[in-house]
């Protein structure tokens, strides 16, 4: 079969930076990139929303010496303001010496323009959404892969935990603070959070899979039920990122100022309190005062943690995808002896305008800590989430 000359548009490289190898199909086809596409990538890499994906596309081009580049048109070296990049791409293809070039683009207008110019065109059907490190590494390794510390592997239909004590099948189901796991992944998350040889656990999932609820249940169990642990207090740390219109100045103490941002935490604590009394978390249950007892449970914004020395505590960092790398480092280096840390978040839901799906605290934790013997990570999945409406939303990929 004769080899084909594929010319890639910008949108194809961004939608799937690995498209080059897929289209080449071994050594069967040749890949070409127009000069205008390089100029567009150069501009887009400064966009905070998609710069991380564009960077992957650029790295794929730099690392592949077999890719060739079509020279710019003679009148200019790059698209100037007001010019149409589509027309320049088509002009660069027409001016090239390629035999039967095929333009690969998912831009419908460009597809129509190519047909008018008589240039064969196809859409790229194998688009793969960008995944951060915290999404790609699910906590499981595949058959044939070497296990990393504290990972899982499916063997004979059962998850096998490669932990500090060696590999063992997880054949039991945890019940933590009377919370029963709703999926195998939630059960494995409990396994990681409760293991005495693991100091820091990161959990990635979409909203609705119970990250915070599971972490709170594990924290209550470790602090109030287990007698063989050093933990005496629970800290919940959360970045304060407003979505939509700002609420302005909020009166009161730290807890009152944080209340709009952490109301869901108090609701979850009350739900856990209904399952099994957690009186010591609150100041005075008898008087109906459900305000948190700061000696046992404290909610802190990031700014207040700097300078603190956290010891003998369970620390829950919620929505860590809204922390920068420096903030994550500053926070984690506050943790001293006798600390268990749970890092929670979803890198697909970054609300901080200065961060993106790749350049955020949660993803940096997974990227840098993977392989350490006292660290573990898991991605929560399953058919059941917080309720039937959330179930169908997650399954439909709304």
C-alpha positions in Angstrom: 0.0 0.0 0.0 1.4 3.4 -1.0 2.2 5.8 1.9 0.0 8.9 2.4 1.1 12.4 3.1 -1.0 13.7 6.0 -0.9 17.5 6.8 -2.1 18.3 10.3 -4.2 21.2 11.4 -3.8 23.0 14.7 -7.0 21.6 16.2 -6.0 18.0 15.6 -2.7 18.4 17.4 -4.4 20.1 20.4 -7.2 17.6 20.6 -4.8 14.7 20.7 -1.0 15.3 20.8 -0.5 11.6 20.2 -2.2 11.8 16.8 1.2 11.9 15.0 2.1 8.2 15.9 -1.5 7.1 15.2 -1.6 8.6 11.8 1.9 7.5 10.8 0.8 3.9 11.5 4.3 2.6 12.0 6.3 3.8 9.0 3.5 3.6 6.5 2.6 7.3 6.3 4.4 10.6 6.4 3.3 13.6 8.6 3.7 17.2 7.7 2.9 20.4 9.6 2.3 23.8 7.9 4.3 26.9 9.1 1.1 28.6 10.0 0.2 25.8 12.4 3.5 26.3 14.2 2.7 30.1 14.4 -0.8 29.3 15.9 0.7 26.9 18.4 3.2 29.5 19.4 0.4 32.0 20.2 -1.8 29.4 21.9 0.9 28.2 24.3 0.5 31.5 26.2 -3.2 30.9 26.8 -3.6 29.8 30.5 -6.7 27.7 29.6 -5.1 25.4 27.1 -1.4 26.2 27.3 -0.6 22.8 29.0 -2.2 20.9 26.1 -0.5 23.0 23.5 2.8 22.3 25.3 2.2 18.5 24.8 1.6 19.0 21.1 4.8 21.1 20.8 6.8 18.4 22.7 5.4 15.8 20.4 6.6 17.7 17.3 10.1 18.5 18.9 10.6 14.8 19.8 9.7 13.4 16.4 12.4 14.0 13.8 10.4 12.3 11.1 7.8 15.1 11.0 8.5 17.6 8.2 7.3 21.2 8.0 5.9 23.1 5.1 7.6 26.5 4.5 5.7 29.7 4.8 4.3 31.6 1.9 6.7 33.9 0.2 4.9 37.1 1.2 5.3 36.6 4.9 6.8 34.3 7.5 3.8 34.2 9.9 0.2 35.2 9.9 -0.1 38.9 10.5 -3.1 40.5 12.4 -6.2 40.3 10.4 -5.1 37.5 8.1 -7.0 34.2 8.0 -4.9 31.3 9.2 -7.1 28.8 7.3 -6.3 30.4 3.9 -2.6 30.5 4.7 -2.6 26.8 5.6 -4.3 25.9 2.3 -1.8 28.1 0.4 1.2 26.5 2.1 -0.2 23.0 1.2 -0.8 24.1 -2.4 2.7 25.6 -2.7 4.4 22.5 -1.4 5.8 19.7 -3.5 3.9 17.0 -1.7 2.3 14.3 -3.7 -1.5 14.0 -3.0 -1.4 15.7 0.4 -4.4 15.0 2.7 -5.3 17.7 5.2 -6.5 16.4 8.6 -8.7 18.8 10.4 -11.9 18.9 12.4 -12.6 22.5 11.4 -15.7 22.2 9.3 -15.2 25.5 7.5 -11.6 24.6 6.7 -12.8 21.3 5.4 -15.2 23.1 3.0 -12.5 25.5 1.9 -10.1 22.6 1.2 -12.8 21.0 -1.0 -13.2 24.2 -3.0 -9.4 24.4 -3.5 -9.3 20.7 -4.6 -7.3 19.5 -1.6 -8.3 16.1 -0.2 -9.4 16.5 3.5 -10.4 14.2 6.3 -11.5 14.7 9.9 -9.6 13.1 12.7 -11.9 10.7 14.4 -9.7 9.4 17.2 -9.6 12.5 19.4 -8.6 11.8 23.0 -9.3 14.4 25.6 -6.3 15.7 27.6 -5.8 13.8 30.9 -3.6 15.1 33.7 -1.2 12.8 35.6 -3.7 12.4 38.4 -6.2 11.1 35.9 -3.9 8.9 33.9 -2.4 7.2 36.9 -5.5 5.6 38.5 -3.6 3.8 41.3 -3.7 0.6 39.2 -1.0 -0.9 37.0 -1.7 -3.1 34.0 -0.5 -6.6 33.4 3.2 -6.6 32.5 3.9 -3.2 34.2 6.1 -3.1 37.2 4.2 -2.2 40.3 4.9 1.1 42.0 4.7 1.4 45.8 1.1 1.2 47.1 -0.5 0.5 43.8 -3.2 -2.0 42.9 -3.4 -4.6 40.1 -6.4 -6.7 39.0 -5.6 -10.4 39.4 -8.3 -13.1 38.9 -11.0 -10.5 39.2 -9.7 -9.2 42.6 -7.7 -6.1 43.4 -4.2 -7.0 44.7 -2.6 -4.3 46.9 1.2 -3.9 46.5 1.7 -2.1 49.8 4.4 -1.8 52.5 3.7 -5.4 53.6 4.0 -7.0 50.1 1.3 -8.0 47.7 -2.0 -9.2 49.0 -5.5 -9.5 47.6 -8.1 -7.1 49.1 -10.9 -9.5 49.8 -12.6 -7.6 52.7 -14.9 -4.6 52.8 -14.2 -1.8 55.2 -16.8 -0.1 57.3 -15.4 3.2 58.6 -17.5 5.3 61.1 -20.4 3.1 60.0 -19.8 4.2 56.4 -20.0 1.2 53.9 -18.2 1.7 50.6 -20.5 2.1 47.6 -17.9 0.7 45.1 -14.7 -1.3 45.1 -12.8 1.9 44.5 -14.2 3.6 47.6 -13.2 0.4 49.6 -9.7 0.7 48.2 -9.5 4.4 49.1 -10.3 3.4 52.7 -7.5 0.8 52.5 -5.0 3.5 51.6 -6.2 6.1 54.0 -6.3 3.7 57.0 -2.9 2.0 56.3 -0.4 2.8 59.0 2.5 2.7 56.5 1.1 5.4 54.2 1.4 9.0 55.3 -0.1 10.9 52.3 -2.9 9.8 50.0 -4.2 11.7 47.0 -7.7 11.0 45.6 -8.9 12.2 42.2 -12.5 12.0 41.0 -15.3 13.9 39.5 -17.8 15.5 41.9 -20.2 13.0 43.4 -17.9 10.0 44.2 -17.6 10.9 47.9 -14.0 12.0 48.2 -14.6 14.4 51.1 -17.2 12.2 52.8 -14.8 9.2 52.8 -11.9 11.4 54.0 -13.9 12.8 56.9 -15.1 9.3 57.9 -11.5 8.0 57.8 -10.3 11.0 59.8 -12.9 10.6 62.5 -12.0 6.9 62.8 -8.3 7.6 63.1 -8.7 10.3 65.7 -11.5 9.0 67.8 -11.7 5.2 67.4 -8.2 4.0 66.9 -6.2 3.8 70.1 -2.8 3.0 68.4 -2.5 6.2 66.4 -0.8 9.5 67.3 -3.6 11.6 65.8 -5.4 14.0 68.1 -7.0 16.5 65.8 -8.4 17.0 62.4 -7.6 20.0 60.1 -9.5 20.7 56.9 -7.6 23.1 54.6 -9.3 24.5 51.6 -8.4 27.2 49.0 -10.9 30.0 48.9 -11.8 30.5 45.2 -15.1 32.3 44.4 -17.1 31.3 41.4 -19.2 34.0 39.8 -19.9 37.3 41.5 -17.8 38.1 44.6 -19.6 38.3 47.9 -17.4 41.1 49.3 -16.5 41.6 52.9 -17.7 38.9 55.3 -18.0 39.7 59.1 -17.1 37.4 62.0 -14.3 35.1 63.0 -12.4 32.7 60.7 -15.0 30.0 60.9 -17.8 32.5 60.2 -16.0 34.0 57.3 -15.3 30.5 55.9 -18.9 29.3 56.4 -20.1 30.0 52.9 -17.2 28.0 51.5 -17.3 25.1 53.9 -21.0 24.6 54.6 -20.9 21.3 52.8 -18.2 20.1 55.2 -20.5 20.8 58.2 -23.4 19.0 56.4 -21.2 16.0 55.9 -20.0 16.0 59.5 -23.7 16.1 60.7 -24.4 13.2 58.4 -21.5 11.2 59.9 -22.7 12.3 63.4 -26.1 10.8 62.6 -24.4 7.5 61.6 -22.3 7.4 64.7 -22.1 10.2 67.4 -19.1 12.5 66.9 -19.8 14.7 70.0 -16.2 15.7 70.5 -16.1 17.4 67.1 -18.7 19.9 68.2 -18.6 22.4 71.1 -21.8 21.4 72.9 -24.2 18.9 71.4 -26.4 18.9 74.4 -27.1 22.6 74.1 -27.8 22.2 70.4 -24.6 24.1 69.5 -23.1 22.3 66.5 -20.3 24.8 66.2 -17.0 23.0 65.6 -14.7 22.4 68.6 -11.4 24.0 67.6 -9.5 21.6 69.9 -10.6 18.6 67.8 -11.6 19.9 64.4 -10.4 23.1 62.7 -11.0 24.5 59.2 -8.3 26.7 58.0 -7.8 28.8 54.8 -4.4 28.4 53.1 -3.1 31.7 54.3 -3.5 30.8 58.0 -1.5 27.5 57.7 1.7 29.2 56.6 4.0 29.4 59.6 2.1 26.6 61.5 3.7 23.4 62.5 1.1 20.6 62.2 1.7 17.6 64.4 -0.3 14.5 65.6 -3.2 15.3 63.2 -5.1 14.2 60.2 -5.0 16.9 57.6 -7.6 17.0 54.7 -6.7 19.3 51.8 -9.9 19.7 49.8 -10.1 20.9 46.2 -6.3 20.8 45.9 -6.6 21.4 42.2 -7.1 25.1 43.1 -3.7 25.4 44.7 -0.6 26.4 42.9 2.5 24.2 43.0 4.2 26.7 45.4 1.1 26.7 47.6 1.0 22.9 47.7 4.6 22.8 48.6 4.3 25.5 51.3 1.3 23.6 52.8 2.8 20.1 52.8 6.1 21.3 54.3 4.1 22.5 57.4 3.5 18.9 58.3 5.6 17.4 61.1 5.6 14.2 63.1 2.5 12.1 63.4 0.6 13.5 60.5 -1.7 11.7 58.0 -2.6 13.8 54.9 -5.4 13.3 52.4 -5.2 15.4 49.2 -8.5 15.6 47.4 -9.6 17.1 44.1 -10.5 16.9 40.5 -8.1 18.4 38.0 -10.9 18.7 35.4 -12.6 21.3 37.6 -10.0 24.0 38.1 -11.7 27.3 39.3 -8.5 29.3 39.9 -8.0 31.4 36.7 -4.2 31.3 37.0 -4.1 27.4 37.0 -5.0 24.8 34.5 -5.6 21.0 34.3 -1.9 20.2 34.4 -0.4 23.0 36.3 -2.1 22.7 39.7 -1.3 21.4 43.2 -3.0 18.1 43.0 -1.4 17.1 39.7 2.0 18.2 40.9 1.6 16.0 44.0 0.9 12.9 41.9 3.6 13.7 39.4 6.3 14.2 42.0 5.3 11.8 44.8 4.4 8.8 42.7 6.9 6.0 43.6 7.6 7.1 47.2 6.9 4.3 49.7 4.7 6.3 52.1 2.5 7.9 49.3 -0.5 6.4 47.4 -3.0 7.7 44.9 -6.3 6.4 43.6 -9.0 7.6 41.1 -12.5 6.9 42.3 -14.8 5.4 39.8 -18.0 3.3 39.9 -21.6 3.1 38.9 -22.9 4.7 42.0 -22.2 8.2 43.2 -24.0 10.5 45.6 -27.4 9.8 44.1 -29.4 8.6 41.0 -29.3 12.1 39.3 -25.6 12.4 39.7 -25.2 8.8 38.4 -26.9 9.5 35.1 -25.0 12.9 34.7 -21.7 11.1 35.2 -22.6 8.2 32.9 -23.9 10.6 30.2 -20.7 12.7 30.3 -22.9 15.8 30.4 
